[in-house]
Amino acid sequence: MNVILMPINSEIIIFTPFFVVLIGFIVFSILKKRKRSAKSIYKLIDDLEKKYIY
């Protein structure tokens, strides 16, 4: 029984770090894209004030 499971375990050991790094890179790139600078946030607030208050 252990002989049959050995190739599966080696594939999991080889490919798991690759998938973890890939998922981490995707999450990091999405978060980096959504990050806004303070200047752009102030501009967004100013635009919303002009649109809805004035």
C-alpha positions as CSV (number, residue, x, y, z in Angstrom):
1,M,0.0,0.0,0.0
2,N,2.8,2.5,0.8
3,V,4.5,1.7,-2.5
4,I,1.4,3.0,-4.4
5,L,1.2,6.2,-2.4
6,M,4.9,7.1,-2.7
7,P,4.7,8.8,-6.1
8,I,1.6,10.8,-5.1
9,N,3.4,12.1,-2.0
10,S,6.5,13.1,-3.9
11,E,4.4,15.1,-6.4
12,I,2.6,16.8,-3.6
13,I,5.9,17.7,-1.9
14,I,7.3,19.0,-5.2
15,F,4.2,21.0,-6.4
16,T,2.8,22.4,-3.1
17,P,5.5,25.2,-2.7
18,F,5.0,26.1,-6.3
19,F,1.3,26.6,-5.9
20,V,1.8,28.5,-2.6
21,V,4.2,30.9,-4.3
22,L,1.9,31.3,-7.2
23,I,-1.2,32.1,-5.1
24,G,0.9,34.4,-2.9
25,F,2.1,36.3,-6.0
26,I,-1.4,36.7,-7.3
27,V,-2.8,38.0,-4.0
28,F,0.2,40.4,-3.6
29,S,-0.3,41.8,-7.1
30,I,-4.0,42.3,-6.6
31,L,-3.4,44.1,-3.2
32,K,-0.7,46.2,-4.8
33,K,-3.0,47.3,-7.6
34,R,-5.7,48.3,-5.1
35,K,-3.3,50.3,-2.9
36,R,-4.0,54.0,-3.2
37,S,-1.8,56.9,-2.3
38,A,-3.0,59.6,0.1
39,K,-3.1,62.1,-2.7
40,S,-5.5,60.0,-4.8
41,I,-7.7,59.3,-1.8
42,Y,-8.0,63.1,-1.0
43,K,-8.8,63.7,-4.7
44,L,-11.5,61.0,-4.6
45,I,-13.1,62.6,-1.5
46,D,-12.9,66.0,-3.1
47,D,-14.5,64.8,-6.3
48,L,-17.3,63.1,-4.3
49,E,-17.9,66.2,-2.3
50,K,-18.2,68.3,-5.5
51,K,-20.6,65.8,-7.0
52,Y,-23.0,65.3,-4.1
53,I,-22.7,68.4,-1.8
54,Y,-22.3,71.3,-4.2
